[in-house]
Amino acid sequence: TRLDCAAAPGQPAMAEGVPRAGSALPAASMSSLPLAALNVRVRRRLSLFLNVRAPVAADWTVLAEAMDFEYLEIQQLEKYADPTSRLLDDWQRRPGASVGRLLELLAKLGRDDVLMELGPSIGAVGWWWWSLTNTCKARNVISRLSLHSASLQVPIRSD
């Protein structure tokens, strides 16, 4: 796995490989997972569910209102071929936007179909993001130690 720990703030670092989809996200909360962690495939699937205007299910406009977008902002988003994608892009720049908050809003809006379909994919992204950030933190600690000519001693067990 190749990691780039020096990615721009708010942007996901590049990595090759993703953990097993069945892996659970450790104690790190999905609420702290930035929306930028959602990959293109998950965003496209969200668009397939939410771009469709249906009288029986909350669409992207209802989600936009729940995200505190104003009426005029929502009207501007309607001009795009994929308004859900643009909504997510705009929302991720706002304070409080996170994967956990998105999941909460979808649950509040009764979009259990979306949660059931995309839950495993979002969980895998969450696990990947959590492990990536922890690996980067470890590399940064090792890098700082080497700058000060220090070393990190890790005991090896011989069980």
C-alpha positions in Angstrom: 0.0 0.0 0.0 1.4 3.4 -1.0 0.4 6.3 1.2 0.8 10.1 0.6 0.5 11.5 4.1 1.2 15.1 2.9 -2.2 15.6 1.1 -3.7 19.0 1.1 -5.9 19.8 4.1 -9.4 18.4 3.7 -8.4 16.2 0.8 -8.0 12.5 1.0 -4.5 11.1 0.8 -3.8 8.7 -2.1 -3.6 5.0 -1.3 -3.7 1.8 -3.2 -5.8 -1.0 -1.8 -8.8 -1.1 0.5 -9.4 -3.3 3.6 -11.9 -6.1 3.6 -15.5 -4.8 3.3 -16.5 -6.8 6.4 -14.0 -5.0 8.7 -15.6 -2.8 11.3 -14.6 0.8 11.9 -12.6 0.9 15.1 -13.5 3.3 18.0 -13.0 6.3 15.7 -16.4 7.7 15.1 -18.0 8.1 11.6 -19.0 11.6 12.7 -15.3 12.7 12.5 -14.9 11.2 9.1 -14.7 14.0 6.5 -17.1 13.8 3.6 -14.0 13.9 1.3 -13.4 10.3 2.3 -16.4 9.2 0.2 -15.1 7.7 -3.0 -16.5 8.3 -6.5 -18.4 5.0 -6.6 -20.3 5.8 -3.4 -21.1 9.3 -4.5 -22.4 8.0 -7.9 -24.6 5.5 -6.1 -26.0 8.3 -3.8 -26.8 10.2 -6.9 -28.7 7.3 -8.4 -30.9 7.2 -5.4 -31.3 10.9 -4.7 -31.4 12.6 -8.1 -34.7 10.9 -8.9 -37.7 13.1 -8.0 -40.2 10.9 -6.3 -43.3 11.9 -4.3 -42.8 9.0 -1.8 -39.1 9.4 -0.9 -36.9 12.3 0.1 -34.8 13.4 -2.8 -31.7 15.6 -3.0 -33.7 18.8 -2.5 -35.1 17.5 0.8 -31.5 16.5 1.8 -30.3 20.0 0.8 -32.8 21.6 3.1 -31.8 19.3 5.9 -28.2 20.4 5.3 -29.4 24.0 5.8 -29.0 25.1 2.1 -31.2 28.1 1.3 -33.9 28.1 -1.3 -31.9 30.1 -3.8 -28.9 27.8 -3.4 -31.1 24.8 -4.1 -32.4 26.4 -7.2 -28.8 26.9 -8.4 -28.1 23.2 -7.8 -31.1 22.2 -10.0 -29.2 23.5 -13.0 -26.6 20.7 -12.8 -27.0 17.3 -14.5 -26.0 15.6 -11.1 -27.3 17.9 -8.4 -26.6 15.4 -5.6 -22.9 15.3 -6.5 -22.7 19.1 -6.6 -24.6 19.2 -3.3 -22.1 16.9 -1.6 -19.2 19.0 -3.0 -20.7 22.2 -1.7 -21.7 20.8 1.6 -18.3 19.3 2.4 -16.8 22.8 2.5 -19.2 23.7 5.3 -18.5 23.2 9.0 -20.1 20.1 10.5 -20.2 18.2 7.2 -19.1 14.6 7.8 -19.9 11.1 6.7 -21.6 10.5 10.1 -23.8 13.6 9.7 -24.8 12.5 6.2 -25.8 9.1 7.5 -27.8 10.8 10.3 -29.6 13.0 7.8 -30.4 10.1 5.5 -31.9 8.2 8.5 -33.9 11.2 9.6 -35.3 11.6 6.1 -36.4 7.9 6.1 -34.0 6.9 3.4 -33.4 3.4 4.8 -33.1 2.1 1.3 -30.0 4.2 0.7 -28.5 3.3 4.1 -29.0 -0.5 3.5 -27.5 -0.3 0.0 -24.5 1.9 0.7 -23.9 1.2 4.4 -21.3 -1.6 3.8 -19.5 0.6 1.2 -19.4 3.6 3.5 -18.2 1.4 6.4 -15.3 0.1 4.3 -14.4 3.7 3.3 -14.5 4.7 7.0 -12.3 1.8 8.0 -9.9 2.7 5.1 -9.8 6.4 6.1 -9.3 5.6 9.8 -6.4 3.2 9.1 -4.9 5.7 6.6 -4.9 8.6 9.0 -3.4 6.4 11.8 -0.7 5.2 9.5 0.1 8.8 8.5 0.2 9.8 12.2 2.7 7.0 12.9 4.9 8.0 10.0 4.9 11.6 11.1 6.0 10.6 14.6 8.8 8.4 13.2 9.8 11.2 10.8 10.0 13.7 13.7 12.0 11.3 15.8 14.5 10.9 12.9 14.9 14.6 12.6 16.1 14.8 16.2 18.3 11.7 15.8 16.1 9.7 18.1 14.9 6.2 17.5 11.7 4.4 18.2 12.3 1.1 19.9 9.6 -1.5 19.4 10.0 -4.8 21.4 9.4 -7.9 19.4 7.6 -10.7 21.1 8.8 -14.2 20.7 5.7 -16.1 21.8 
